[in-house]
Amino acid sequence: MKQKEVTINGVKYPVVFTLDTLFGVEDITGGSFFDVNFCTLKNRMAVVLAAIYSADDKADITVEALKAMEPMQMIRDITEAFVTVSLLMNEFFKIPEVEQQNEPQPEKAEGDKDKPKN
C-alpha cells in the first residue's frame, strides 16, 4: 500500500487508498462509491477525508473544521489533496499489464477499416 501526504490548512496528513477508503466514502456520502460524482466539492472532500482516516483513524480533521476554513483556501487545499488521492485511486484500480494483454480487443465493422477517425 502506497502512502502519500496532503496539506490542509497548513497541517500535513498521510493519505492512502484502500478498500477501507471505499467504505469510508460510502459512509460519508451515504451511497455507493461507484455512483459518487467527483465533480462536486462535497464528494471530493469525502474521498480526501476517507483517505486521511484510512491512513490514520485518529486524524484530527472534520468536515466542520474544513467548513470553518477561509473558503478559497479550503477549495484549494481540497482540490490539491484530491489530485493526490486520485493518483492513489488510479493505482488501486489499475489493471495489471498481464490482464490488459488478455482483454479482447473490439473488432471493427467491415466498413470501418478504411474510414479515418475524427
C-alpha positions in Angstrom: 0.0 0.0 0.0 1.4 3.3 -1.1 1.1 6.3 1.2 1.3 10.0 0.2 0.8 13.2 2.1 -1.6 16.1 1.7 -1.6 19.5 3.4 -4.9 21.0 4.6 -5.0 24.3 6.4 -1.2 24.1 6.9 -1.4 20.7 8.6 0.1 17.6 6.8 -1.9 14.4 6.8 -1.0 11.0 5.4 -3.4 9.5 2.8 -3.8 6.0 1.4 -6.4 4.5 -0.9 -7.6 1.0 0.2 -10.8 -0.9 0.5 -11.3 0.9 3.8 -11.2 4.2 1.8 -14.0 3.0 -0.4 -16.1 2.1 2.7 -15.3 5.5 4.2 -16.5 7.3 1.1 -19.7 5.3 1.2 -20.2 6.0 5.0 -19.6 9.8 4.4 -21.8 10.1 1.3 -24.4 7.5 2.1 -24.2 6.0 -1.3 -22.1 3.7 -3.4 -18.6 4.7 -4.1 -19.1 3.9 -7.8 -22.1 6.3 -8.0 -20.2 9.2 -6.5 -19.7 12.2 -8.8 -16.2 13.6 -8.0 -17.0 16.8 -9.8 -18.6 18.2 -6.6 -16.5 19.7 -3.8 -18.5 17.9 -1.2 -17.7 14.5 -2.8 -14.0 15.4 -3.3 -13.9 16.4 0.4 -15.5 13.0 1.2 -12.8 11.0 -0.6 -10.0 13.1 0.9 -11.3 12.6 4.4 -11.8 8.9 3.8 -8.2 8.6 2.5 -6.9 10.5 5.6 -8.9 8.4 8.0 -7.8 5.2 6.2 -4.2 6.2 6.8 -4.8 7.4 10.4 -8.1 6.7 12.1 -7.3 9.1 14.8 -6.6 12.1 12.5 -7.9 15.3 13.9 -9.8 16.7 10.9 -13.5 17.0 10.4 -16.0 18.4 7.9 -16.8 21.1 10.3 -13.2 22.2 10.5 -13.0 22.3 6.8 -16.1 24.4 6.5 -14.7 26.8 9.1 -11.6 27.5 6.9 -11.3 30.5 4.7 -13.4 29.3 1.7 -10.9 29.8 -1.1 -8.1 28.2 0.9 -10.3 25.2 1.7 -11.2 24.8 -2.0 -7.5 25.0 -3.0 -6.4 22.6 -0.3 -9.2 20.0 -1.0 -8.6 20.3 -4.8 -4.8 19.7 -4.4 -5.5 16.9 -1.9 -8.0 15.3 -4.2 -5.4 15.2 -7.0 -3.0 13.4 -4.7 -5.7 10.9 -3.6 -6.8 10.4 -7.2 -3.3 9.2 -8.1 -3.5 6.6 -5.3 -7.0 5.7 -6.5 -5.7 5.1 -10.0 -3.1 2.8 -8.7 -5.6 0.9 -6.6 -7.9 0.3 -9.6 -5.0 -0.3 -12.1 -5.4 -3.3 -14.3 -2.2 -5.3 -14.3 -0.3 -5.5 -17.6 -0.9 -9.3 -17.9 -4.7 -8.7 -17.6 -4.6 -5.9 -20.2 -3.0 -8.2 -22.7 -5.7 -10.8 -22.2 -8.5 -8.3 -22.8 -10.3 -8.9 -26.1 -9.9 -6.0 -28.5 -13.1 -4.7 -30.1 -13.5 -5.7 -33.7 -14.0 -3.1 -36.3 -17.0 -3.3 -38.5 -16.2 -4.2 -42.2 -16.8 -0.6 -43.3 -14.8 1.0 -40.5 -11.4 -0.4 -41.6 -10.7 2.3 -44.2 -12.5 5.2 -42.5 -10.2 7.8 -40.9 -11.1 8.5 -37.3 -12.3 12.1 -36.5 
